[in-house]
Every structure is written in C-alpha cells, then in structure tokens.
C-alpha cells in the first residue's frame, strides 16, 4: 500500500468519531448554547410561545443576554489558544465581566428589560462554558505524530499531548491530529513525500518551532532569528489602544486603592524608619532609563547590608514588607509610572539599569525586550515567577519574547486573569 493511500485511510479514521467533532466545534457550542441559554432564560420569565408576539422589553432582554453570551464564548476561545490557559479558572471571570458590562450599558441607556432573565442567563452561561471546558478536557487531548529527525523528538517531554513518534513514513492505523517535523533538518525524500500527502489529506503539518512556542509560551533564543523582522515589531495600533486602556485603568483603580495605599504607608512607618517610597533607576521603553516607584519592603539601610540571592530568607525584609511583597502591594506606587508613560499594567518587568547592562553582555538579544513598555505584571511573571540566575533570566527572556511576538489584547487579558490568581496565591513572590 502506498504512502498516499495510508494517509487517506488515516484521514477517514481521523474523522470517524463524529460526536467528538460536533461536541468540540466552537460554532456548535456557540449556536446550541445561545439557543439553550436564551430559550431557558426566557421561559423562566415568560410563558411558552412568547416569541409569537414579542414586546420591546422581551426583545431588549433577549439581545442584552445574547451579546454577552456570544462575547464570553468567543473570548474563551481566544484565551484558551495560549499555552497555560487551559484552566477551569477562566470561564467564571470571563462571563462575569461580559454580563457586568451588559448590565452597565442597559442601566446607563435606561433600556427596558427583565432583570430575572439576566440572572438566569448569567447562571446558564457559566454552566454552559464549564460544560464546554470539561468536555474539551475529556475529548480534545491532541494526538501528534513526530518525525524522527532534528529536534522534533524533544517535544515528547511536553505535557498534555499524546506524542506519537513515527518509525516509517506511513500512518497505518495511527490516529493523529497533526504531524510535527523539524523542517530545518535533513528529511529524506520518502518522508518529504509523506508530509506532502498529509497536507493533501487535511492533516496539518507544523514546524517544531511553532509547536514548541504554542506549548511552552516561550520563543527560544536559538529560534529568534527564524522569525521575519516584521513579526518582531509589536502592533503600533494596539500599543496606542493599550496606552489608553492603561490610563482608564489608573482612573478606575486610583480612588478604590487609596485607602490601601494609606494603610500600607502607615504600617511601614510604624514598623521601621525611613522613606515609604523606594526609588530605583530601571531600564525602560526603547532602552531609556526611568525612576520606578515601589513601597519600601526592606529596612532603611538594606543597601549597606549583605545581599541574599534567596529573597524569601532575606533578613533585610521587614514584616510588613514580606506581606506586601507576597500580594504585590509593593508594586502599587507604579500607577504613577503608568500615568507618566514609563510603564504599562502588563509588559516585561523592568530590570535595574546596572543589571540590564550586565544581562546585555551575557545574553544575546536581551535589549529586544525594551521594544514594548515594561509592566507591573507580565507573561514571564505569571508563568515563571522570580528569577535571578542567568539560566533563569534566559528562560524569562524567552517568555518576554513570546509576549512581544504575540502582543495582543487577548494575551493581555489572559495575563490579567493569571495576575489575579498570582495575587491570591502569592506565586513567584520573594
């Protein structure tokens, strides 16, 4: 039997489980879920057959619950594409944000609506999104074939995927969702023909670099130059939009956080003498130094004492300082840096100027991380936590490169959700 026929038989095998395809199809989840949520919510408020003579209140209510439902499904679909996003923690806040926004719009415009319909729709949407999540966990574990050339087999160590190394250029009875190859390696002609037949039979073929990035959330240093120059330049349009979001965020958070800022400052002064705000020169946007503000978490003469590499056991950290570090309260004065344009809510964490200059000598491409504004929280912080040694910094840099390459609203939203989780758990604190 030829390679082409083998692959063709595999394609039929791959699509034989029709219920998996239907259950995991996002249009199915969207359309069926929309019908169920709108229908069940409406029937809970109105009698059967209400759609035969819809009133303005009913129309407004149906539209007002349909929009956040669709937005929730599409948002989760975007978020769950990123590595590390397959968590049950995201449906609830996503649905809550969209329905809260819909309620604000309805009340602001004074649109007639049925409140009970909103409540039922919100509950049903949360349930539907979690059903989609758990069904996805059960049926959508990817099965990926690996060509035995180059670096492709290194992917076997990555979790959450059934990796299936191929010994010969045929699939036989092996079921896979895609095939991965190191396209930089020397691939023999029979295997090249096999890859071509896979593509012709609708079996995706990916380069090992792309799968590695999508699974780890990192752009490896040795793969950086494989990117086109244009892909290394973040979107200027989104950068401008993000700057506007930062200013709106500061305006919304400033007043509610003011009592916490005052209490923190008082607690610090009661425990130890010295300035409340710690100022340090950091390397910023486009390689320009700036003064970053933080609540002081160490004793006043910490710079004169012995330095410790393990921040958790550093005796220079005060009792208040240990608490505000764990829950990232020490970062709140950086809201002023955001207003000044030095920083953003989300972006690569800025390094001290002296440390940044040292990293640039030790790590190639380190300065590339300055192509976007540094942030209070970032992709590396929520995925890796604190890192000080060169090896750890190299991994952090790979996370930063991933953030820059996939710079987008959706990635920022995912980091926002992960940051909330980080604040609640204290992950990566020092």
Residue, then its C-alpha position, 0 to 999 in steps of 0.5 A: x500500500x502506498x504512502x498516499x493511500x495510508x494517509x487517506x485511510x488515516x484521514x477517514x479514521x481521523x474523522x470517524x468519531x463524529x460526536x467528538x467533532x460536533x461536541x468540540x466545534x466552537x460554532x456548535x457550542x456557540x449556536x446550541x448554547x445561545x439557543x439553550x441559554x436564551x430559550x431557558x432564560x426566557x421561559x423562566x420569565x415568560x410563558x411558552x410561545x412568547x416569541x409569537x408576539x414579542x414586546x420591546x422589553x422581551x426583545x431588549x432582554x433577549x439581545x442584552x443576554x445574547x451579546x454577552x453570551x456570544x462575547x464570553x464564548x468567543x473570548x474563551x476561545x481566544x484565551x484558551x489558544x495560549x499555552x497555560x490557559x487551559x484552566x477551569x479558572x477562566x470561564x467564571x471571570x470571563x462571563x462575569x465581566x461580559x454580563x457586568x458590562x451588559x448590565x452597565x450599558x442597559x442601566x446607563x441607556x435606561x433600556x427596558x428589560x427583565x432583570x430575572x432573565x439576566x440572572x438566569x442567563x448569567x447562571x446558564x452561561x457559566x454552566x454552559x462554558x464549564x460544560x464546554x471546558x470539561x468536555x474539551x478536557x475529556x475529548x480534545x487531548x491532541x494526538x501528534x505524530x513526530x518525525x524522527x529527525x532534528x529536534x522534533x523528538x524533544x517535544x515528547x517531554x511536553x505535557x498534555x499531548x499524546x506524542x506519537x513518534x513515527x518509525x516509517x513514513x506511513x500512518x497505518x492505523x495511527x490516529x493523529x491530529x497533526x504531524x510535527x517535523x523539524x523542517x530545518x533538518x535533513x528529511x529524506x525524500x520518502x518522508x518529504x513525500x509523506x508530509x506532502x500527502x498529509x497536507x493533501x489529506x487535511x492533516x496539518x503539518x507544523x514546524x517544531x518551532x511553532x509547536x514548541x512556542x504554542x506549548x511552552x509560551x516561550x520563543x527560544x533564543x536559538x529560534x529568534x532569528x527564524x522569525x521575519x523582522x516584521x513579526x518582531x515589531x509589536x502592533x503600533x495600533x494596539x500599543x496606542x489602544x493599550x496606552x489608553x486602556x492603561x490610563x482608564x485603568x489608573x482612573x478606575x483603580x486610583x480612588x478604590x486603592x487609596x485607602x490601601x495605599x494609606x494603610x500600607x504607608x502607615x504600617x511601614x512607618x510604624x514598623x521601621x524608619x525611613x522613606x515609604x517610597x523606594x526609588x530605583x533607576x530601571x531600564x525602560x521603553x526603547x532602552x531609556x532609563x526611568x525612576x520606578x516607584x515601589x513601597x519600601x519592603x526592606x529596612x532603611x539601610x538594606x543597601x549597606x547590608x549583605x545581599x541574599x540571592x534567596x529573597x524569601x530568607x532575606x533578613x533585610x525584609x521587614x514584616x510588613x514588607x514580606x506581606x506586601x511583597x507576597x500580594x504585590x502591594x509593593x508594586x502599587x506606587x507604579x500607577x504613577x509610572x503608568x500615568x507618566x508613560x514609563x510603564x504599562x499594567x502588563x509588559x516585561x518587568x523592568x530590570x535595574x539599569x546596572x543589571x540590564x547592562x550586565x544581562x546585555x553582555x551575557x545574553x544575546x538579544x536581551x535589549x529586544x525586550x525594551x521594544x514594548x513598555x515594561x509592566x507591573x505584571x507580565x507573561x514571564x511573571x505569571x508563568x515563571x515567577x522570580x528569577x535571578x540566575x542567568x539560566x533563569x533570566x534566559x528562560x524569562x527572556x524567552x517568555x518576554x519574547x513570546x509576549x512581544x511576538x504575540x502582543x495582543x489584547x487577548x494575551x493581555x487579558x489572559x495575563x490579567x486573569x493569571x495576575x489575579x490568581x498570582x495575587x491570591x496565591x502569592x506565586x513567584x513572590x520573594 
